[in-house]
């Protein structure tokens, strides 16, 4: 049963019959993680179904380790860290097959008076979807989210300080059926149980790094794509944990290839007709040219929204299939933006986001970029041909410091997202940088303990 098949009325019947006893009430935090509560079926029917539930507003003002952080306008110790409201979106109802008798509903976050929380990731995306809708367009697409699988469980990995983990493969298994066959027990569960959670699973394949894998899902509207993305991310980790394994969605978990979150997107009009193709081949419409031009033009302004962590920038390396050059190309994986497909399937692929990206925020950035291109009728620059790594073109920001500064000072960003959102996420970037600057790394100790 897919998420769209499970109605609220059916859920009530399932709870009454004892076939569902737990409802996960979930919202996505700034780091792109599902947070929430496990509600008993009876209490969900009696109270939560009509009224939602509450949670501490520090969920939208904490760092990756859930530390309280000063400097946010939203909340603080001085303001008492009050509650936010979880408002269920019942179009997201879905079964969670890897937990018995369990369903999930994803929520929007709001203030207690019911007004939406503009800085919550799902609301940031919905605001850009509304802006695009006023132009007569709706985006469809998919994310390609890679991860690394280890035979070492999470508890053991933590006990080992995440060193010397046993990867699920011992060599590059990109497209290798034999290589993925060796982890098919996990992959089969992941494919089938994502299907059971309402995602349209297409395929799974190996990738280049040790233990690196990717599961592909069919395109749909971008809000649903992002809702599905965070469910997939949670499920991949929980299923691995149940199997005594672990997965990581770090952009660069080691010195080999990083893990990406490529985003494919196209637009349709109000009738559902694709507007990117100009014909049946690969010719782009003026709308597509303007949209892609906006994505290219705002790459510096919005890189932080695609790469929000210190580790994100370790992934950008020449010859790694992760982009370093600002530009676009025809079916060219060395470029930041790749044009792919033909006819109704003509689309662009944004290759900058890593697996650690928040899908709602990264997708919102793409839409805001495209709107900027359409509204200003930006001209699409010449395509990059050949190896973009070796060409003398502008580079993607290579440090979090640079991308946060570019985002915070961007008039385009402030016009698209508003000061409240820009200031909130700029502060989150500064918090990440401060945490890293205060840390003593293994590299420093190994380099200097004896030699200095």
Secondary structure, 3 states (H helix, E strand, C coil): CCHHHCCHHHHHHHHHCCCCCEEEEEEECCCCCEEEEEEEHHHHHHHHHHHCEEEEHHHHCECCCCCECCCCCCCCCCCCCCEEEEEECHHHCEECCCCCCEEEEEEEEECCCCCECCCCHHHHHHHHHHHHHHCCCEEEEEEEEEEEEECCCHHHHHHCCCCCCCECCCCCCCCCHHHHHCCHHHHHHHHHHHHHCCCCEEEEEECCCCCEEEEEECCEEHHHHHHHHHHHHHHHHHHHHHCCCEEECCCCCCCCCCCEEEEEEEEECCCCCECCECCCCCCECHHHHHHHHHHHHCHHHHHHHHCCCHHHHHCCCCCCCCCCECCEEECCCCCCEEEECCHHHCEEEECCCECCCCHHHHHHHHHHHHHHHHHCCCCCCCCCCCCHHHCCCCECCCCHHHHHHHHHCCHHHHHHHCHHHHHHHHHHHHHHHHHHHHCCCHHHHHHHCCCC
